């Protein structure tokens, strides 16, 4: 037998890190407590971070304005918004805001049994990044701690939806408030630790970049979250599909967002996450 070595077919070239895309996911806690003071903190935080793509949950919109538009206008970005429901004329929903042109957008109600239906949606925008079309998805799943079975069905819907997208040239990005721990059945379904849906498996960006840091986004360090008397958990995520052959879309680093209060006020009851992707 000849002395021959073979190339590792799964190996990627060394990543250049010459360009990066900053993707942020954050639950902004609607118009709940101290919302005007909190909104100032949110805006200030975002201006410092300067993300390229924002996937936001619990975003308000009413006859006097749109929180998504206000944030988009801070940067001169494009945005799209999807309402889940409204209270006293103020809508509650998800938003995708992008530095890159939004080519098209859609919103899909996630099927949920009537008695557990919180009108959760899956938003999908396609953005044009440097000639690549990137599928950006933003969602917010049922919130109650004991509704893992409901969230598992919601995740199955999302993964089946993703499985039907045309094969991307840039990895698909799924962000949101999943209200579930990384070792929950629903999150393991996404990351391939449980049997996949139509072969769709995504990577947890925080786990890749911060292996030894739990990255709690629902934290008792946050006064607003502490009052729920629940344990610290990471329930907010940025997931990406497998990088391209040149490593595009691979997570480089991730940080928590909104984790410091000002005058004892936190920007939200959630901490957000921002991930830097190889661009």
C-alpha positions, 0 to 999 in steps of 0.5 A: 500500500502506498504511503499516502495521506488524505485530506480531512474532508471536514476541515475548514481553512484558517478563518481570516476574521477580516470581516464580521457581522454583529447579530443581536437578539434581545427581549425588550420587555414591551412597555412594562415597568419604567419603560421610558427610562428603560428605553433610553438605556436600550437605545444607549446600549444599542448605539454603543454596540452598533449591531448589524442585524437585530432580532428583537422580541416584545417590541411595542407599536401603537398609534403614536409610534413604533419602537422598531422604527425608533431603533432603526432610525437610530442607525438608518437601518431597514426594519420589519415588524410583526404583531402577536397581539395588543393590549389597550391599543399597544401591540406586542411583537417581534422585529428584525432590523438590518443594516443590510437591505431587506429583500423580503419578509414574512411572518408565520403564526406558530400553530399551538393548541387553543388553550396554550395559544399565545399567538407566537410568531416566526418572522423571516427576513431575507437580507442582502449581505455583500451579494449573499442572501441571508435568511434571518429568523426571529421568534419568541416561544411560550413563556411558562416554565412548565410548557416544554411540551408546547415549546417542543411542538413550536420548535418542530414547526420552526425547524420544519419551516427552515428545512424547506428553505432553499440551500443558503450560500450563507448560514441561516440565522435563528434568534429569539427568546425560547424560554428554555434552558440549553439542556431542555428537550426543545433546545436539544432538538435544535442543536442535534442532541435529539433526533432532528426534524427533517435533518435540520440542525443549528449551532448554539453560538454562545456554546461555541464561543463561551464554552465555560460561561453559562451566559444566563440571560434570565438572571437573579442579578437582574432585579426584574427577573429576580422577582419571578423566583425562578432559577438563573437560566440562558433562555435567549439564543442565536443559532446558526447553521453550518458554516460555508466551505470558507467558514462564513457564518462561524461564531467568533465571539458572543457577549451579554447585552444590557447586563449593567443597570443605571440608577438601579434600572436595567434596560429589560428583564432579559439580558440580550446576546450579541454574536460576531460571525465570520463575514 
